[in-house]
């Protein structure tokens, strides 16, 4: 062996041995920290590991969504981890326990959509068993862990609130917000696929449901909900300017020279500057200052909801009310509801909601009433011209006329949305 090769080998092995040594070890918390040349090598290794993790983060995110798409978290949170661990055989009990505890934490998390929980569970399992094993496990269990995704946040329930032309624009909005979920497929081709799938039914509402369901499956609940909110915002009325824009229009109004306006222009400007708000219509137990029933849980919900709106005022529209429903919470007592056939015309109360977002305002009332879904909470959006919940055209017309007429004139406000 030549002297040069010998020197290279000695230098290489000597360097490895040197950087593996430490002068002493400190106990920091639950970890042992080596003090010496080994600490330098550990820093380099940690930096390399993090660089690899960052490089793989994007592909891993796309992979787990493709694998876990359509998987129901509630149906898979027990069966899928056990199946993955059984396939691997050599996963230690400590690793299995850590993954199971993390998945249990996801199960108890509120405010997270079911599909997002499923994607996070897929990432936790992929860290231990790898991409191929996870894909094989999902494929093997198939229909046992896949099912209908819970409509939370409410998306399908809003299908009847949009015109057909509005929903047809959603694929392009979603693709602009999250282009990575199309995997390189042209958005025009994807939009054509949705149109063909929706063409199997007749009514516009059914077509909207099919397109929203497929868009949620492709882009996820968060992206689709953001696209729907943008769609509503784009439908808001915009003031049209017929005259060319000059430098004077770019100057702040306070610094500009006085401008003479016609009466029509003054009225339009005053209408645009009116404050807007969300109003709640209420009657019966919803108006009580304090719930004295024996149901402590309901009394707590009532008190919590009372803090989410201003004081009630007897200035709402006139609606036909009657004690026509049997209450499940109050031992079979009759409950005051809207009854178009037997109700007595009654002026209901109105209160301003502390919320500024439609979804939050609907969720507040759903939680208070323990409604099974947001579809049981009716609303009228005067800006976008949409509505949802109660399929009662007469009541909806009464509420719209009140919001646009008597109440708006009396309060000099613009009411953007009413829920009842």
Secondary structure, DSSP 8 states (H G I E B T S, - for coil): --HHHHHHHHHHHHHHHHHT--SEEEEETTEEEEESHHHHHHHHHHHHHHHHHHHHHHHHHHHHHHHHTTB-HHHHTTHHHHHHHHHHS---HHHHHHHHHHHHHHHT-SS--HHHHHHHHHHHHHHHH-HHHHHHHHHHHGGGTB------S--GGGGGGS-HHHHHTHHHHHHHH-GGGGTT--HHHHHHHHHHHHTTS-SHHHHHHHHHHHHHHHH-HHHHHHHHHHHHHHTS------S---HHHHS-TTTS------HHHHHHHHHHTS-EEEEEEE-GGGG-SS--SS-HHHHHHHHHHHTTB---BS-S-EEEEEEEEE-TTTTT-EEEEE-TTT-EEEE-EEEEBS--SHHHHHHHHHHHHT-SSGGGS-EEETTTTEEES---HHHHHHHHHHHHTHHHHHHT-EEEEEE-
